[in-house]
């Protein structure tokens, strides 16, 4: 399905403050139009989207202008970061160079899970989900395929049904498929907390773009606000208001107030000289 051109319908600012932890959900813009298409990721100021099981990756800028497309092989999920993209269809996992739009490598993973896909350029690993709470990693350097476990819905609410995964700021982010809460994990799968809480819409795919420092999500469900309220439609929304995207910085150790050897020697000589002068 050809979704071009997209129309920028409105610019919104919608924030919900829910608790002392100040989880926030902000939608600053959305595009309206098109049909069901849950694959989405972002990198380098470009949003990448593809229809279900499609081999055509469409590209858009942050305001919805169509930038062309390229063929990346049939896929059911996308993830991108650091100038590279991963696509997956069944057990087949591919790594692409977004600058040349050429295939880097194609590998066979240990399973055919396809619900959510993310790429970490720092470790050169792909993260992919089972849809029921399980998350795997594949290391493109050593070929290891590791099961992080069934992460579930660690906030204790709703189900463990995941819609999509993303890597940003050294964390793994997960969309809860039941209520679109955005959950935050360390890269080893340990739970950190719930970053944002659903504001009345169902997110099916999302990506984080370091260039614009924003998440992008989409759904074909009706949002509860905006010009498209009350009708069924497809939109892409930019999410803002996230807390602690970047990992916490280590606290530097306190400065030790210990004189260096050379100043100590000078102080000693000065005291000796003062003592000699007094005796004289």
Secondary structure, DSSP 8 states (H G I E B T S, - for coil): ----S-EEEEE-------STT----EEEEEEE------EEEEETTEEEEE-TT-SEEEEE-TT--EEEEEE--S-SEEEEETTEEEEEETTEEEEEETTTTEEEEEEE-SS---B-EEEETTTTEEEEEBSSSEEEEEETTT--EEEEEE---TTSSS---EEEEEEETTEEEEEETTT--EEEE-TTS-EEEEEE---S----EEEEETTTTEEEEEESS--SSSTTTTS---EEEEEE--S--S--------------HHHHHHHHHHHHHHHHHHH-
